[in-house]
Amino acid sequence: MGFELLGKITDVETIAAGTGIRELPRLRRVYGRSRWRKLKGLATVQLDDGTVGRAEVHWYEAHGIGRREMKIKHFLD
């Protein structure tokens, strides 16, 4: 199921960086070589069915490439 962010992501924390990321070879192959980090944060999201709620989201990010593969880990409500 897809979702859309409503507003900014808060409480952003780095979970892993560089070789600490398990998916690093795949990320480099698909999106290119860069300094990859895996991050998490809290955001208000709207699901495709119209449901709105606060959730913890995780994503990968690299300088010059941006956020990729954002996913909802769990809802806080």
C-alpha positions in Angstrom: 0.0 0.0 0.0 1.3 3.4 -0.9 1.3 6.6 1.2 2.0 10.3 1.1 3.8 12.4 3.6 1.7 15.3 5.1 4.2 17.8 6.5 7.8 17.4 7.7 9.6 14.4 9.2 10.5 15.1 12.8 12.9 13.3 15.3 15.2 12.2 12.4 17.9 9.7 13.5 20.6 7.8 11.6 20.2 4.1 12.0 23.2 3.0 9.9 25.8 4.5 7.6 28.3 3.3 5.0 29.2 -0.4 5.3 26.7 -0.8 8.2 23.9 -0.8 5.7 23.0 -4.4 4.7 21.5 -3.2 1.4 24.6 -1.1 0.4 25.6 -3.2 -2.7 22.1 -3.1 -4.1 21.6 0.7 -3.4 24.9 1.4 -5.2 23.9 -0.8 -8.2 20.4 0.7 -8.5 21.0 4.4 -7.6 24.7 4.9 -7.9 27.8 5.3 -5.6 27.5 7.8 -2.9 27.6 8.1 0.9 24.5 6.2 1.9 22.7 6.5 5.2 19.6 4.7 6.6 17.4 7.0 8.6 14.2 7.0 10.6 11.8 9.6 11.8 8.2 10.4 12.7 5.7 11.8 10.2 2.1 12.3 9.6 1.1 10.1 6.6 -1.9 9.5 4.5 -2.5 6.1 3.1 -4.0 5.4 -0.4 -7.3 4.6 1.3 -7.5 8.0 2.9 -6.5 7.0 6.4 -4.3 9.6 8.2 -2.1 8.9 11.1 1.4 9.3 12.8 3.9 6.7 11.8 7.6 5.9 12.1 9.1 5.9 8.7 12.5 4.5 7.5 14.3 5.4 4.3 17.7 5.5 2.6 19.4 8.8 1.7 22.5 9.9 -0.1 24.1 13.2 -1.0 23.1 14.3 -4.5 20.6 11.4 -4.8 18.0 12.2 -2.1 15.5 10.0 -0.3 14.8 6.6 -1.7 12.6 3.6 -0.7 10.6 5.2 2.1 8.5 2.8 4.1 6.3 2.8 7.2 7.6 0.6 10.0 4.6 1.1 12.4 1.8 3.4 13.3 2.0 5.4 16.6 -1.8 6.0 17.0 
